[in-house]
Amino acid sequence: MPFLEQLARTLDQLRSHHRRRLPFLTPAVERRRPRIAAEDYAARHSIQHTLDRKAELRRLAPLRSDAAERYEQLLRYELSGLREVVAALDTSAGGRDLQECLVEAREEIRRLEVEVAWCATLPRQHPASAPI
């Protein structure tokens, strides 16, 4: 019996030792955690850059025609993407959270439409200095 107990302990140690060392035995989320963190950081940086760029273009739009055109282009791109998201979510089954999300997205669409209309009213004869 001592031999069998020793063998069982040895097998348990080997099993636990290999489980820690073999990466494919760890859960998928644990393996992907560093990549997820890197992607999250990159996405946040990209979003922040886009928002900063958008604010700068909005500030320059009344003064420069090239900024107004680029700002309108950015708004139309954002509006198109948001409409696609709303169309996709409309076909989804969901509860109250989904409905609240759709209401907020539709309000944002209306806000973006007003902003695009404002861009269309800006005079386009301003001189364009350095490219934006």
Buried (B, 14 or more C-beta within 10 A) or exposed (E): EEEEEEEEEEEEEEEEEEEEEEEEEEEEEEEEEEEEEEEEEEEEEEEEEEEEBBEEBBEBBBEBBBBBBBBBEBBBEBBEEBBEBBEEBEEEEEEEEEEEBBEEBEEBBEEBEEBBEBBEEBEEEBEEEEEB
